[in-house]
């Protein structure tokens, strides 16, 4: 593995090394020195490709958004052709939670504007693309009668908040005390039922 990394271009190697450190140690201990040491290069070498730690972390976070988009696309491809748009939205929400729980360090980084250079073009592009996956599914559900007069971006934000909140609490183990003996599958299903499978809005429409 180490030999394979050394054969990669340095900018890509630094991203891979950072992903490994995130998985092993989390975001708080990340520094250019630690990344350079793990990559087997001088302390100043990362600055030849990334102007700062936050710029490098933006590239890493962009990788996370690509992973998320791919997970949503794969899950959508498995949905039967006759499924409703609301079912497709729920499937995307499940894919989000499962991807986040499988990559807790990376997902924690993706939503840390204090640590990531959010003006990085790659980060901007990939984060917008991931949100667009959700937004398109929300709009399709609206066309089938789900909260049709609501702002689709607000609806997408609420769905996002629901699944991201669940993923974060589960990854941190925060639900084990107050909600014992519950599976992740049950939590995902219940959250999506409450967030997505609700009524069409009644007097709020």
DARAPE-V120804 format. One record per pair of residues at least 24 apart in sequence whose ideal C-beta (glycine too) atoms are under 10 Angstrom apart, sorted by sequence separation. I is the first residue (numbers start at 1). J is the second residue. D is the distance in Angstrom with one decimal. If there is no record, write none. Layout:
i=I j=J d=D
i=I j=J d=D
//
This chain:
i=14 j=38 d=9.2
i=15 j=39 d=9.9
i=17 j=41 d=9.4
i=32 j=56 d=7.4
i=68 j=92 d=10.0
i=71 j=95 d=4.6
i=72 j=96 d=6.8
i=75 j=99 d=9.3
i=132 j=156 d=9.2
i=135 j=159 d=9.6
i=166 j=190 d=9.2
i=167 j=191 d=9.7
i=13 j=38 d=9.7
i=14 j=39 d=5.8
i=35 j=60 d=9.8
i=70 j=95 d=9.4
i=71 j=96 d=7.3
i=74 j=99 d=9.8
i=131 j=156 d=6.9
i=134 j=159 d=6.4
i=135 j=160 d=9.5
i=163 j=188 d=7.9
i=166 j=191 d=5.0
i=13 j=39 d=5.5
i=30 j=56 d=9.1
i=69 j=95 d=9.9
i=71 j=97 d=9.9
i=131 j=157 d=8.9
i=134 j=160 d=6.1
i=165 j=191 d=8.3
i=166 j=192 d=9.1
i=13 j=40 d=8.7
i=14 j=41 d=8.2
i=30 j=57 d=7.2
i=68 j=95 d=8.1
i=71 j=98 d=7.1
i=72 j=99 d=8.1
i=13 j=41 d=8.1
i=18 j=46 d=9.4
i=68 j=96 d=6.6
i=71 j=99 d=4.2
i=163 j=191 d=6.8
i=10 j=39 d=7.5
i=17 j=46 d=9.5
i=70 j=99 d=8.6
i=71 j=100 d=9.3
i=131 j=160 d=7.4
i=134 j=163 d=9.0
i=162 j=191 d=5.6
i=163 j=192 d=7.6
i=166 j=195 d=9.4
i=27 j=57 d=8.3
i=30 j=60 d=9.3
i=69 j=99 d=9.6
i=130 j=160 d=9.6
i=162 j=192 d=7.8
i=165 j=195 d=9.9
i=8 j=39 d=9.7
i=10 j=41 d=6.8
i=14 j=45 d=8.3
i=68 j=99 d=5.4
i=71 j=102 d=8.9
i=13 j=45 d=9.8
i=14 j=46 d=5.5
i=18 j=50 d=9.9
i=67 j=99 d=6.3
i=68 j=100 d=7.8
i=71 j=103 d=9.7
i=159 j=191 d=9.8
i=162 j=194 d=7.6
i=163 j=195 d=7.6
i=5 j=38 d=9.2
i=6 j=39 d=8.5
i=13 j=46 d=9.9
i=27 j=60 d=10.0
i=67 j=100 d=9.9
i=159 j=192 d=8.6
i=162 j=195 d=4.1
i=163 j=196 d=9.5
i=5 j=39 d=7.1
i=6 j=40 d=6.6
i=14 j=48 d=10.0
i=15 j=49 d=9.5
i=96 j=130 d=8.9
i=161 j=195 d=8.6
i=162 j=196 d=8.3
i=5 j=40 d=7.9
i=6 j=41 d=9.3
i=10 j=45 d=6.6
i=11 j=46 d=8.8
i=14 j=49 d=6.6
i=15 j=50 d=9.3
i=18 j=53 d=9.3
i=22 j=57 d=9.2
i=64 j=99 d=8.7
i=67 j=102 d=9.2
i=68 j=103 d=9.0
i=160 j=195 d=9.7
i=2 j=38 d=9.6
i=10 j=46 d=8.0
i=13 j=49 d=9.6
i=14 j=50 d=7.0
i=64 j=100 d=9.2
i=67 j=103 d=6.9
i=159 j=195 d=5.7
i=2 j=39 d=9.6
i=11 j=48 d=8.7
i=12 j=49 d=9.3
i=96 j=133 d=9.2
i=158 j=195 d=6.8
i=159 j=196 d=6.4
i=2 j=40 d=7.4
i=10 j=48 d=7.4
i=11 j=49 d=4.1
i=18 j=56 d=6.5
i=22 j=60 d=7.3
i=68 j=106 d=9.5
i=95 j=133 d=9.4
i=96 j=134 d=7.9
i=158 j=196 d=9.5
i=10 j=49 d=6.1
i=11 j=50 d=7.4
i=17 j=56 d=9.9
i=18 j=57 d=7.1
i=21 j=60 d=9.6
i=22 j=61 d=9.9
i=64 j=103 d=6.8
i=67 j=106 d=7.4
i=68 j=107 d=8.2
i=9 j=49 d=8.7
i=63 j=103 d=10.0
i=67 j=107 d=9.2
i=155 j=195 d=9.7
i=15 j=56 d=7.4
i=18 j=59 d=8.4
i=19 j=60 d=6.2
i=64 j=105 d=9.5
i=65 j=106 d=9.7
i=92 j=133 d=6.5
i=93 j=134 d=8.2
i=155 j=196 d=9.5
i=14 j=56 d=6.2
i=15 j=57 d=9.6
i=18 j=60 d=4.8
i=22 j=64 d=9.2
i=64 j=106 d=4.4
i=65 j=107 d=9.9
i=68 j=110 d=8.0
i=92 j=134 d=6.3
i=17 j=60 d=9.7
i=18 j=61 d=9.9
i=63 j=106 d=7.6
i=64 j=107 d=6.4
i=67 j=110 d=9.4
i=15 j=59 d=5.6
i=16 j=60 d=9.2
i=19 j=63 d=7.0
i=64 j=108 d=9.6
i=92 j=136 d=9.4
i=93 j=137 d=8.9
i=11 j=56 d=8.7
i=14 j=59 d=8.4
i=15 j=60 d=5.5
i=18 j=63 d=9.2
i=19 j=64 d=8.7
i=60 j=105 d=10.0
i=61 j=106 d=7.7
i=64 j=109 d=6.8
i=65 j=110 d=6.4
i=89 j=134 d=7.8
i=92 j=137 d=5.4
i=14 j=60 d=8.8
i=60 j=106 d=7.3
i=61 j=107 d=9.3
i=63 j=109 d=9.8
i=64 j=110 d=4.5
i=91 j=137 d=8.7
i=92 j=138 d=9.5
i=12 j=59 d=9.4
i=15 j=62 d=9.2
i=16 j=63 d=9.2
i=61 j=108 d=9.9
i=63 j=110 d=9.2
i=64 j=111 d=9.4
i=89 j=136 d=9.5
i=90 j=137 d=9.1
i=11 j=59 d=7.9
i=15 j=63 d=6.4
i=61 j=109 d=5.3
i=62 j=110 d=8.6
i=88 j=136 d=9.6
i=89 j=137 d=4.3
i=60 j=109 d=6.4
i=61 j=110 d=4.5
i=88 j=137 d=5.6
i=89 j=138 d=6.4
i=60 j=110 d=8.7
i=61 j=111 d=8.4
i=87 j=137 d=9.9
i=89 j=139 d=9.9
i=146 j=196 d=7.9
i=150 j=200 d=9.7
i=58 j=109 d=9.4
i=61 j=112 d=8.0
i=85 j=136 d=9.6
i=86 j=137 d=8.8
i=89 j=140 d=7.6
i=90 j=141 d=9.4
i=146 j=197 d=9.1
i=147 j=198 d=8.5
i=149 j=200 d=9.6
i=150 j=201 d=6.9
i=57 j=109 d=6.2
i=58 j=110 d=9.8
i=61 j=113 d=9.9
i=85 j=137 d=6.6
i=86 j=138 d=9.7
i=88 j=140 d=7.0
i=89 j=141 d=5.2
i=146 j=198 d=8.6
i=147 j=199 d=9.0
i=148 j=200 d=7.5
i=149 j=201 d=7.8
i=57 j=110 d=9.5
i=85 j=138 d=8.7
i=88 j=141 d=7.8
i=111 j=164 d=7.5
i=146 j=199 d=9.3
i=147 j=200 d=6.0
i=148 j=201 d=8.4
i=61 j=115 d=8.7
i=62 j=116 d=9.1
i=85 j=139 d=8.6
i=86 j=140 d=8.7
i=87 j=141 d=9.1
i=110 j=164 d=9.9
i=146 j=200 d=6.2
i=147 j=201 d=4.8
i=150 j=204 d=8.1
i=57 j=112 d=8.0
i=61 j=116 d=5.0
i=85 j=140 d=3.8
i=86 j=141 d=4.8
i=141 j=196 d=7.7
i=145 j=200 d=5.9
i=146 j=201 d=8.4
i=149 j=204 d=9.0
i=150 j=205 d=7.4
i=60 j=116 d=8.3
i=61 j=117 d=9.2
i=66 j=122 d=9.4
i=84 j=140 d=9.1
i=85 j=141 d=4.2
i=86 j=142 d=9.8
i=145 j=201 d=9.9
i=149 j=205 d=5.0
i=58 j=115 d=9.1
i=59 j=116 d=9.3
i=61 j=118 d=8.8
i=65 j=122 d=9.2
i=69 j=126 d=7.3
i=76 j=133 d=8.3
i=84 j=141 d=7.7
i=85 j=142 d=8.2
i=89 j=146 d=8.2
i=107 j=164 d=8.3
i=111 j=168 d=8.6
i=147 j=204 d=8.2
i=148 j=205 d=7.3
i=54 j=112 d=9.6
i=57 j=115 d=5.7
i=58 j=116 d=4.8
i=59 j=117 d=9.0
i=62 j=120 d=7.2
i=65 j=123 d=7.6
i=68 j=126 d=8.7
i=69 j=127 d=9.8
i=72 j=130 d=7.6
i=85 j=143 d=7.0
i=86 j=144 d=6.8
i=138 j=196 d=9.3
i=142 j=200 d=9.8
i=147 j=205 d=6.8
i=54 j=113 d=9.5
i=57 j=116 d=4.9
i=58 j=117 d=4.3
i=61 j=120 d=8.4
i=62 j=121 d=9.1
i=63 j=122 d=8.9
i=64 j=123 d=9.7
i=65 j=124 d=10.0
i=66 j=125 d=9.7
i=67 j=126 d=9.5
i=68 j=127 d=9.2
i=71 j=130 d=9.7
i=85 j=144 d=5.0
i=86 j=145 d=9.1
i=137 j=196 d=9.7
i=54 j=114 d=8.8
i=56 j=116 d=9.4
i=57 j=117 d=7.2
i=58 j=118 d=7.0
i=62 j=122 d=4.4
i=63 j=123 d=9.8
i=65 j=125 d=8.7
i=66 j=126 d=5.4
i=69 j=129 d=5.7
i=70 j=130 d=9.8
i=73 j=133 d=7.4
i=84 j=144 d=6.1
i=85 j=145 d=9.5
i=86 j=146 d=5.7
i=107 j=167 d=6.8
i=108 j=168 d=8.0
i=54 j=115 d=6.3
i=55 j=116 d=8.8
i=56 j=117 d=8.6
i=58 j=119 d=8.1
i=59 j=120 d=6.8
i=61 j=122 d=9.0
i=62 j=123 d=4.7
i=65 j=126 d=3.8
i=66 j=127 d=9.9
i=68 j=129 d=9.3
i=69 j=130 d=5.0
i=72 j=133 d=4.8
i=76 j=137 d=8.1
i=84 j=145 d=9.8
i=85 j=146 d=7.5
i=107 j=168 d=7.8
i=53 j=115 d=8.0
i=54 j=116 d=5.9
i=55 j=117 d=4.7
i=58 j=120 d=3.5
i=61 j=123 d=5.7
i=62 j=124 d=8.6
i=64 j=126 d=8.2
i=65 j=127 d=5.0
i=68 j=130 d=4.9
i=69 j=131 d=9.6
i=71 j=133 d=9.6
i=72 j=134 d=7.8
i=84 j=146 d=9.0
i=53 j=116 d=9.6
i=54 j=117 d=4.2
i=57 j=120 d=8.9
i=58 j=121 d=9.1
i=59 j=122 d=5.9
i=60 j=123 d=9.3
i=62 j=125 d=7.4
i=63 j=126 d=7.9
i=64 j=127 d=9.1
i=65 j=128 d=8.7
i=66 j=129 d=8.1
i=67 j=130 d=9.2
i=68 j=131 d=9.8
i=69 j=132 d=8.8
i=70 j=133 d=10.0
i=96 j=159 d=9.0
i=100 j=163 d=7.9
i=104 j=167 d=8.3
i=108 j=171 d=7.9
i=53 j=117 d=9.0
i=54 j=118 d=8.8
i=55 j=119 d=9.2
i=56 j=120 d=9.4
i=58 j=122 d=6.9
i=59 j=123 d=7.4
i=62 j=126 d=4.2
i=65 j=129 d=6.9
i=66 j=130 d=8.1
i=69 j=133 d=5.8
i=96 j=160 d=7.9
i=100 j=164 d=7.1
i=103 j=167 d=9.9
i=104 j=168 d=8.5
i=107 j=171 d=7.3
i=108 j=172 d=9.1
i=52 j=117 d=6.9
i=54 j=119 d=9.6
i=55 j=120 d=6.1
i=58 j=123 d=4.1
i=61 j=126 d=8.1
i=62 j=127 d=7.3
i=65 j=130 d=4.5
i=68 j=133 d=8.1
i=72 j=137 d=8.5
i=97 j=162 d=9.4
i=98 j=163 d=9.9
i=101 j=166 d=9.0
i=102 j=167 d=9.7
i=51 j=117 d=8.6
i=54 j=120 d=8.3
i=57 j=123 d=9.0
i=58 j=124 d=8.8
i=61 j=127 d=7.7
i=64 j=130 d=8.9
i=65 j=131 d=8.9
i=68 j=134 d=9.8
i=89 j=155 d=9.5
i=93 j=159 d=6.2
i=96 j=162 d=9.7
i=97 j=163 d=5.2
i=100 j=166 d=8.7
i=101 j=167 d=5.6
i=104 j=170 d=9.0
i=105 j=171 d=9.1
i=50 j=117 d=9.1
i=55 j=122 d=9.9
i=59 j=126 d=9.7
i=62 j=129 d=9.7
i=89 j=156 d=9.3
i=92 j=159 d=8.6
i=93 j=160 d=8.7
i=96 j=163 d=4.7
i=97 j=164 d=8.3
i=100 j=167 d=3.6
i=101 j=168 d=9.3
i=104 j=171 d=3.9
i=55 j=123 d=9.3
i=58 j=126 d=9.7
i=62 j=130 d=9.8
i=65 j=133 d=10.0
i=95 j=163 d=9.2
i=96 j=164 d=7.2
i=97 j=165 d=9.8
i=99 j=167 d=8.3
i=100 j=168 d=7.5
i=103 j=171 d=9.0
i=104 j=172 d=7.8
i=54 j=123 d=10.0
i=58 j=127 d=9.6
i=90 j=159 d=9.2
i=93 j=162 d=7.5
i=94 j=163 d=8.0
i=97 j=166 d=5.7
i=98 j=167 d=8.4
i=101 j=170 d=5.6
i=102 j=171 d=9.2
i=50 j=120 d=9.5
i=89 j=159 d=7.0
i=93 j=163 d=4.6
i=96 j=166 d=9.2
i=97 j=167 d=4.6
i=100 j=170 d=8.4
i=101 j=171 d=5.4
i=92 j=163 d=8.7
i=93 j=164 d=9.7
i=96 j=167 d=6.9
i=97 j=168 d=9.7
i=100 j=171 d=6.7
i=90 j=163 d=9.7
i=93 j=166 d=9.1
i=97 j=170 d=7.5
i=93 j=167 d=10.0
i=97 j=171 d=9.5
i=30 j=105 d=9.5
i=26 j=104 d=8.3
i=27 j=105 d=6.4
i=26 j=105 d=5.3
i=27 j=106 d=9.2
i=30 j=109 d=8.3
i=23 j=103 d=7.6
i=25 j=105 d=7.9
i=28 j=108 d=9.5
i=22 j=103 d=8.4
i=23 j=104 d=8.4
i=24 j=105 d=8.1
i=27 j=108 d=5.5
i=22 j=104 d=8.8
i=23 j=105 d=5.3
i=26 j=108 d=7.1
i=27 j=109 d=5.2
i=22 j=105 d=3.6
i=23 j=106 d=7.5
i=26 j=109 d=9.1
i=101 j=184 d=6.6
i=19 j=103 d=8.8
i=21 j=105 d=8.3
i=22 j=106 d=5.5
i=20 j=105 d=9.6
i=22 j=107 d=9.5
i=27 j=112 d=6.6
i=30 j=115 d=7.9
i=19 j=105 d=8.3
i=22 j=108 d=7.9
i=98 j=184 d=8.0
i=18 j=105 d=9.9
i=19 j=106 d=6.6
i=22 j=109 d=6.1
i=28 j=115 d=9.4
i=97 j=184 d=7.5
i=98 j=185 d=9.5
i=101 j=188 d=9.4
i=18 j=106 d=9.5
i=27 j=115 d=6.4
i=97 j=185 d=9.8
i=27 j=116 d=9.8
i=19 j=109 d=9.4
i=94 j=184 d=10.0
i=97 j=187 d=8.3
i=98 j=188 d=7.7
i=18 j=109 d=8.8
i=94 j=185 d=8.8
i=97 j=188 d=5.2
i=96 j=188 d=9.4
i=95 j=188 d=9.9
i=94 j=188 d=5.3
i=97 j=191 d=7.9
i=93 j=188 d=7.6
i=94 j=189 d=8.1
i=97 j=192 d=8.8
i=94 j=191 d=9.3
i=90 j=188 d=9.1
i=93 j=191 d=7.8
i=94 j=192 d=6.6
i=90 j=189 d=8.7
i=93 j=192 d=5.1
i=92 j=192 d=9.7
i=90 j=191 d=9.7
i=91 j=192 d=8.9
i=90 j=192 d=4.6
i=93 j=195 d=7.4
i=89 j=192 d=8.4
i=90 j=193 d=8.2
i=93 j=196 d=6.7
i=92 j=196 d=9.7
i=87 j=192 d=9.9
i=90 j=195 d=8.7
i=86 j=192 d=9.6
i=89 j=195 d=9.4
i=90 j=196 d=5.1
i=89 j=196 d=5.6
i=90 j=197 d=7.2
i=89 j=197 d=9.6
i=87 j=196 d=9.0
i=86 j=196 d=6.0
i=87 j=197 d=9.2
i=86 j=197 d=6.7
i=86 j=198 d=10.0
//
